[in-house]
């Protein structure tokens, strides 16, 4: 799919970044500039169509928790659990047994921890450690391993630990089958519990080091980090009934851009009364908004930075102290700078490890009731806080046990407008309108990567992806073209990157 507005008639020129790099999936950015090189429009286009909501229809409901994991190879556990929670309602098994609840929580906190570590160390740390304009051949995880081997090692081991938690609870590190409608199909083996407990002290120390690193990076780059891609937005997340951070379950809460409560204590089963989705012709990804505010004012952010500011406290002591340090950075105001997402992710890594530590001592993990069932229901909604933000699964099931409706609002969809705003702000602040450079391209992508977008199931681990940018004059003529090949080399000129 492509969009080319009538630039000659509008007097604007178009810059296109296609495709984006170091994000999961396929997307592009278009910018429209006036004669003074001011950004008049900035759009993030999602140009692929997955169709999961349609081909889930007609499948037996018990297949769904395994099927939906194929949405994503990075956070399959989140889809696995959100679908299971929705179908718990369908089979009349809400709440699930204490053992099932705790196994699922252990699985989920391992997933959030490893995904946050993966994004920070592998995808974002090259930008933060070397600078947005640094040599692209160095700005990748290989460059980090060469220049900062200790940082790279800690990132690898943190993710490995989270993957071991998933294996122990779901049966496999990727696309496991541990959670089923009504509960789980396995308990935690004693040897797995002992293994995880032995490694926890070292993982907690690594989490402390990661927090110190991200705080130091913010202190060294405060003028840039405080304003880079920043725009005011509402916040949405689950919270526990007492207002605490809860990544697995809770009630829905939203705040406005100043931190005032918009709604609180809302049941996840009634999400359709709170959220509406808008369709725009230039993207396959929808644009959710809060019904009470409408599409212009009702868009919002989700994810670690939203969660830590939306909750009243984190229910683990070390992570709560780290959260207070993050909030102090904002000096009493809501933090809207996207780069603060990296700091928030590291707070959540510490919190997840503290939760895992407490869960591993619980006897319900190794003995207890696996599954429940009760009076069948026609529909169910499962909401969970995935690594990237609030994830909603909604299913209706017929009398023949086949799914008749599937509605999914994934975390990145919630952040769609926020990412578009970040692109607009960065383009306005950093695009000079004359010479296009690789560093400029990366500035725009850094803003998008701060949200850790999950556009599909493809990631370029080395951070190099073919990228072409065209600058068109007011009459539509090609003014400049820059192409970056898969090896990171730049070519300039009208024929760059063309066959």
Secondary structure, 3 states (H helix, E strand, C coil): CCCCCCHHHHCCEEEEEECCCCCECCEEEEEEECCCCCEEEEEEEECCCCCHHHHCCCCEHHHHHHHHHHHCCCCHHHHHHHHHHHHHHHCCCCCCCHHHHHHHHHHHHHHHHHHHHHHHHHHHHHHHHHCCCCCCCCCCHHHHHHHCHHHHHHHHHHHHHHHHHHHHHHCCCCCCCCEECCEECCCCCHHHHHHHHHHHHHHHHHHHHHHHHHHHHHHHCHHHHHHCCCCCCEEEEEECCCCECCCCCCEEEEECCCCCEEEEEECHHHHHHCEEEECCCCCCCCEEEECCCHHHHCCEECCHHHHHHHCCECCCHHHHHHHHHHHHHCCCCCCCCCCHHHHHHHHHHHHHHHHHHHHCCCHHHCCCCCECCCCCCCEEEEEEEECCEEEEEEEEECCCCEEEEEEEECHHHHCHHHHHHHHHHHHHHHCCCCCCCHHHHHHHHHHHHCCCCECCCCCCCCCCCCEEEEEECCCCCEEEEEEECCCCCEEECCCCCCC
